[in-house]
C-alpha cells in the first residue's frame, strides 16, 4: 500500500474524528501540525465541525475540555510538536481525574528526524503516561483511521472496565506540510453552531422499596453526583447534603449549610451515609466519612477514575435496590430535625453576611451569583466554590447546570474552561472565580479576529491575593502577634498583588464593571444579560475573613443549639 501524503493522512484522521462524534476541535498554530489545520478547515467549510483557534496551547486544551464537559461529546485539541504538547498536561490531568473525553492530536516529526537534533523534536509519544486512557503514535505516511477509532472508544468509556477520559494521538507528518498550489477550503456555508439550549432539569425516577427499616441516614452528594442523589433522598425521606457541583443541591430535602451541622449537634447524630459522586470540598465531610460507628456506602455503577477500588472505606454498591436496603427510610423526625436545623443555620448565615450594614464578602457574593446564574455556572476552585457551599440556599429547582474543575481542583484554565462550556452548549454562561484564578488564565481572554465570542459573565472576587490559605492552618501560623511569621505567610501564601483588572479587561476588549457593596453587586448581577463577555469585579478585603467564618460558626451554633 502506498504511503499517504501528510494532508491525506490528516484528512483520514479528521474523517475518523467526525465518525466518532467529535464536533469541536481547538487548533493551536504551528508548522508541523499544518496538515491537520488544513484538513480541519476543509471539514469546517463543509459544515461538519466547529474549528476554534487559540494561540496558547494550555488555553486551547482547557477550552476543548470545557466543550467536552458541556456537550457530552469528545472534543479535540491539535498542536504542533515540542513544548506545545507539554503545555497540554494540566488539562489532560484534569480530564483524567474528571473523566472528560479530551482528544489530544499532537503533531510530530517523522521517525528519521528523531535523535538528530531536528528543531522542536522530542519524545512526545506517551508523554502523558497514565493520565491518558490510550496513546499511540501513527507513523508518517500510515493511515490513522483505526487508531482514531480506538482512541475515541477509549475516550468515551466504550472499552469495558475503563472510564472515559483523555487520549493521545501522536501523528507524524513529513514534508510537504502544505496543500497543492491553488488550495482553498470549501465554501459550502461553514459550521452552524447549535441553537441556544436553555438548561432543562429532568428528575430521574427513583422508587423507594416497601418495608425499609427506619434509619438515621443522610445522602451526601459530591461532585458529579447528578440529580439522582436528590431523587434518592426524596424517595427515602432522607436529608440531602449536596456540594454545589453535585448538580443535586436543590429540592425540599437539601440542607444548605450542612457542613456547619456535622460536628455533633444534638438530634443530628448520623448512623449511615449514602454517597453519590466525589466529595471534594470540606474537612467536616471528610471527617464524617472516616468517623467510627458511621457506616458508609458509595453508589458505584461503573468504573471511575477518581479512586482505586480497595482504597476507600465505603462499601461499593452498584444496584439501587441494594442501596435502598442499606439506606432505609428516614427515622421518625429525622428529616424534620435536619430541615429545621438547616433553616436555622441558613438564617444565621444570612444574618451575618447579608444583614444591614454588612460589607460585601465572598459568602455574600456567592449567594448573589448562585441566585442569579442561569444556563451554565462554572465555579472556580479555591474559596469561590466553598463560599457557595457555605452560604447559598438550595432552590426548589435548579436554574443552571453547575460545573467545576474538581478532578484535581486546580485554578489553572478556568476562563478557558468557561469559554469551552459556552462553545459546547451556546447558552449563557457564568463563571465565579477568585482574582488569582482569574489572573492565572488571563490568556484565556484572548480571542483572534473572527473567533466566536462567548456569552460569558465572569464574576471575580478580588481580595488581592490568596484568601483561602488564611482559612487553613496557615492562618494560625500567620498570627498578627508574630510580625515575622505573618509577613512570611502573607508573601508565600497570600501572594498580594496590585493587578488592574479593568486595564486587563480593556486590553482584551471585555466589558468591565467594578462593585464594592452588596447592593452594587446585586444590581450588576440582576441587570439584563448582554451578548458577549463581561467581567464583574467585586473588590473586597480579606483581612477579616478568618474572623467572619468564626462569627458564622458561632452564630450557627447558637441558632441550632440555643441552650
N, C-alpha and C positions, 0 to 999 in steps of 0.2 A: 504494500500500500504506500503510495507516495506521501511525502510529508506535507502537512498543511502549512500554508503561509501563516504568518503571525496574525494577520487580520482575519483569515478564515477560522483559525483556532479560536480567536476571541469571539467571532460570530457564533461558533458552535457552543461556547460557554454561555453566551447570553441566551441563546435559544433554550438551553437546558435550564437555566435560571427561570426563564419565563414559564416553561412547562412545569416547574416545581412550585409556582405560585409567587415568585418574587415580583413585586411591582414597584419597589423603590430602591434605587441604587445611588449611593453618595460617592462621587468621584473626586479625588484629590489630584491636582495636576502633577504630571511627571512624564518623562520621555519613555521609560521602559513600559509603562502602563498605557501608552498611547493606543495600541491596538484595541484594548478594552474600551477606552474612551470613544474611539470612532464607532465601534460596534454598538455601544450603548446609545450613542447619538442617533444611529440608524433605527434602533428599536423605539426610541422616544419619538422620532419623526413619524413612525408608523402608528403611534398611539398605544404602544404596548406596555410602556412603563414610564415612571417619573424619574428623570435624571436630575440629581441635585449636585451642585459643585461647591466644594469648600476648600479653602486654602490650607487649613490646618488639619492634619490627619487625626489628631485627638478629637477635635471638634467634629470632624466627619464621622468618626466611629460612634460617638455618643449620639449624634443626630440619627444615624441609622438604628442605633439601639432604641431610641425613643419611637421611631417609626414602627419598628417591630413590636414594641410594647403596646402601642395604641391600636394598631391594625390587626394584630394577631397573626400576621404573615411574616415569613422570614424577610429580612432586609439586608442589603449588602453594602459594604464599603470597599472601594477599589483604590489601591495606592501603587506608587512606583516602588522601586527596590531601596534597600538601605535603611537608614534611620526612619524613613517614612513608616515602615512596618512596625518598628518598635514603638512608635507613638500610639499605636492601637491598643497596646497592652492594658491600660486601665479599663477601657470599655470592654475588652474581652474578658477580663477578670470579673467585672460586674455581671456581664452576661452569663458567665459560667455559674456563679452562685445564685443568680436570679432566674436561670433557665430561659434566657431570651435567645431566639433563633437569629443570631447575628452571623452573617456570612462574610468572612474576610477573603477578598480577592487580592492577593499580593503578587505583583508582577516581579519577575526575577530575570537575571541574566541566564543564558544557556549554560549547560554544564561545562563546555570547553573554556568558558571565561572564569570559572571559579578557581581560586588558588593562583591566579595570575597577577593579582593586583589591579584588576579592572575596576574602574570607578564605580562606586556605590554597590559593590558586590560583597555580600556577607552570607553567612549561613542562616537563612531566614526560614527555611522549611522546619516545621516543628518548633518554631521559636516560642510558641505559647505553651508548649509542654502539656501538662494535664489540665490546663484551663480550657482546652477545646475538646469536643466530643469526637472529632475526626480531623485529620490533617493529611494532606497528600501533596506531592509535587508532580506536576504534569510537565514532561519534557517538551522542549521546543519542537514543534512540528507534529506532536501527537494530538489526537482528539481528546478534549477534556470532558466530553459529554457524560461518559459513565461515571467519572469521578465527581462531577457536579451532582448527578442524581444521588449518588451515595451520600455526599455531603449534606444535601438537603434532607434526606431521610434522617440522618443523624441530628441535624439542627432542629427538626420539628418533633423529635421524640418518637419517630416511627420505628426505630430499631428497638427490639424487645429488651426491656431491662435497663434502658439508657434514657435518662431525662433529656428534655430539649435543652439546647444550649448552643454556644458558638462553634463554628468550624472554620478551618483554614484551607483554602485552595491556593497553592503557590504555583503560579502559571508562568512558565519560562517562555520568553519570546526572543527570536533572533531578528536581526535586521533583514529586510526593511521593516520599520515600525509604522510606516505611513501608507495610506492607500495609493492606488494608481493616480496619476495626474487627472484632474477633472472630477475628482470625487466630490459629491455633495450628499448630505443626509436627505432622506425622503421628505417631501413637503406635503404630507398627507393630512395636515392639521395638527399633528403633535398630540402630546398627552393631555387628556382631560381629567382634571382632579375629581375625586369622588365628591358627590354633593354634600352639603352641610349635614352633619349627623348629630343631632342633639342626643344627650345621654338619656337612655331609657332603662329604668330598673325593672327587672323581671324576677319575681320571687320564686326560687326553686321549691318544688313540692317536697315537704317532709312530713310524714305522718308518725305521731307518737304511738308506740305499741301499747296495747291494753295491759293492765296488771303490773305496771312498773312499780318497783319499790320506791317509797319516798326517800330522798337523799338531799344532803346539803352540798350540791354540786354547782359549779359555775362553768360557763362556757367562755373560754379565752380565745379570742380571735387575733392571731398575729398577722404579720404582713402577708398579703396574698390569700387570706382565708376565703374571701368572697362571701356573697350573700347567703351561702349555705349555712354559715355559722349562725347568722341571725335567724334563719328559718328553723334551725335545730333548737336554738334556745327558746323560741316562741312555742314550738310544738311540745316541748318538755317542761314548760313553765319554769325556766331557769334564768338567773341573771346573766347578762352578756357583758363581758369586759373586752372591749374591742379597740385595738390600736387604729389610728386614723387610716393607715394604708392597708388595713384589712379589707376595706370596702364592705364592712359589716357593722360600722358604727352608726347605727340608726335603729329606729323602731322602739316599741314600748318596753322592751326588756333591757335595753342598753343603759349602762351606768357610765356617765361621763367621767367624773374624776375618780375612777375606780382605784387608781394606784395609790391614792391617799387613804384608801379604806382597807388596805391589805396588811396593816400592821397590828392585827388582833383586836379590832373594835368589837365590843360585846355584841352578840347576836349575829355576827358575820363570820363565824368560825367555819372555814371551808374544810370539807372532808374529801371531795373529789374535784378534779379539774379535767374537763374535756377540751383538748387543744386542737384548733384548726389553724393552719398556716404556721408561720415562723415568728415567734416573739423576739423583738429586737430592741425595744426602746428603754425599758426601765429596770432598775435593780430590784424594786419590790416584786415585779413579776418573776424575775429570775429566782429570787428567794422563795417565792411561793412554790414554784415548780420543783425546788430542791427540799422543801420542808418535810421533815419527818412526820409520818402519820397522815400525809395527804397522798391519796392515790391519783395517778395521772394517766391519761390515755391520749394518744395523738392519732387523729384521723389521717390515715396513710394509704390511700387507694392506689398509688402509683409511685415509682421511684422518684426521688427528688435529689437535688444537688446540694442542698444546704446542710446535710448531715449524713454520716455513715451509720448504717444500722449497727446496733450494739454500742453506740457511743452516747446515746441519750437514755434518760431514765424512764421515759414514758412507755407504757405498753402501746405497741403499734396495732392499730385496728383498721382493717380495710373494708369493713362491712357496716353500713349504717344501722342495721338491726342489732348487731352485736354492740355497737357503740351506744345505742339506746339502752340496752340492758345494763351497760356499765354506768351510764349517767343517771338512770332512773328518772323519776319526776320530782319536781321541786317539793321538798317537805312543806308542811303547813306553815304558812307565814314566812317561808324562806325568801321567796321573790319579793314580797312586800317589804321585808326588812331591808333588802338591798336597794330597792327603789326609793324608799323613804330616806335612807342614809345618803343615797346618791343625790336626791333632790336637796337635802340639807347641805351637803358638801358643795353642790353646784351654786347654791345661793351664797354660801360663804365665799367661794372663789369670785363670783360676780361682784360681791360687795367690796372685796379687796381691790380687784383690778379695774372695776368699772364704776365704782362709786363716785359721788360728787367730788370734784377736785382731784381725782386720781390722775396721775401723769400717764402718758402713753407708754406702755410697756410691751414686751414681747407677748406675754399671755393675752393682753387685751387686743393687740393687733391680730394674733392668731384667731381669736373669736370672730373678729370682723371679716377676716379673709374666709374663714370656714363658712360663715353665714352668707357671704356674697358670691362665692365661686359657683359657676355653672359650667357644664360641659366637661372639662378636664381640669384637675388640680394636681400640680406636682409640688410635693413638699420636700424641700431641701434637707439634707442631713444636718446635724448639729442641733441647735436649740429650736429651730422653727417647728419641726415635726413634734418635738417634745412639748412645746408650748400648746400646740393643738391638742395633743393627748391630755395635757393637764387641764385645759380651760374650756375647750369647745364642747358645747352641749350637743348630744346626738339628736338629729332631726327625725321627724316621723318617717320621712322617705329621703333617700339620698338625691341631691341635686347635681352632683358631679361625680365622675369616676376619679378615684384618687390614685396617684402614682407616687413612687418614691424609689430612689436607687438604694434599696436596703440589702442588696446582695452582699456588698461589702461596706455599705454606709459611708462611702467616700463623698467628699464635697466637690470632686472634680467633675466637669462635664455637665453641670446641672442646667445651664442655659441651653446648651446644645440638645440635651435630652428633651427639654420642654419644646424646642423648635421641632424636633423629630416627632413628638407626640402630636403636634398640630398637623404635620405633614401626613401622618398616618390616618387621621380622622377628619381633618378640615372642620373642626369645631372649636369654639372659643376655649382658650387655654389660659390658666393662671398658674404662675409659679410663685411660691412663698419661700424665700431664702434669706440667709444672713449675708452681711456685707462681705465676709471673707469668701463665702461660697460664690457670691456674685463676681468678686474680683478674680477668683481662681479661673473663671471661664469667660472673661470679657471678650476673648476672641470669638466666642460663640455668637456675638452680636454682629459680626462682620458678614454682610451679605453682598455678593457680587451683583453688578448691574444685571437686571433681568431675572434674578433668582426670586422665587416666590417669598413674599413677606408674610410671616405668620400673624394671626390674630392672637397676640401673646401679651398678657399683662404680667410683668414681673414686680412683685411686691418685695422690697428689700428692707429688712430690719437692720438699720445701720447704727451699730453701737461702737463703731470704730475699733473693732478687734474681735477676739475670740472669747465671747462671754461664757461659753459652755464650760470652760475649764475652771471658772470661778465657782461653779456649782458642784464640781467634783472635789476630790481630796486636795487638789492643788490650791483650791480656795482657802483651805486651812493653812497650808504651807505659807501662802502669801498674806499672812496676818499683818494688818497695818501697824501693829505694835512692833513689828520687826522690819524696819525700813529696808534693810538689805535684801531680805527674803522676798518682801513684797515687790521690790524693784525687779528682782530676778524673775519671779513668776510672771510679772506683767510683761517683761520683754520676751521671755521664752514661750509663754502660752497665750497671754493676752494679745500679743503681736499688734500693738497700736499702730494706727496709720492715719493719714490725712488725705486720702484719695478723694478727689472731687467727682462724685458720681454724676452730677449734672454735666460737667465737661465731658466725661466719658460718653454719656448718652448723646450729647451733641455731636461728638466725633463720629459716632456710628449712625447718626440720623434717626435717633429714637426719641420719642416724646418723653418728657420728664416732669414729674410733679413731686414737690417736697412737702411733707406733712410733719407736724411736730406735736399735734394733740390728737386725742381720740376722735374729737369732733371733725377735725380736718381729714383724718384717715377714713372715717365713716363716709364723709361727703365724697371723697375721691373714689372710694370703692363702690359707692352707690351710684355714681354718675354713669350714664349710658355708655356702653362699650363702643369705641370707635375702631374701625378697621386698622390693622397694622399693629405696631408694637408700642408699648408704653412702659415706663418704669415709674412706680410709685415708691419713693424713698421715704421711709419713716425713720427720722433721726431720734434716737433715744439714748439714755445714759445707762451704762451697765454697772456703775459703781455700787448701786444699792440692790443689785439683782439677787444676791445671796440672802439679804435681809428680806426682800419681797417673798421669796419662796418660803422662808421660815415663818413669816406672818401668815401666809396662806396655809401652811401646815398646821399652825396653832389654831387658826380660825376654823378650819375644818374639824380639828379635834374637839373644839368646844361645841360646834354645831351638832356633831354626831354623838358625842358623849358629854352632855351638858353637866352631868354630875361628877 
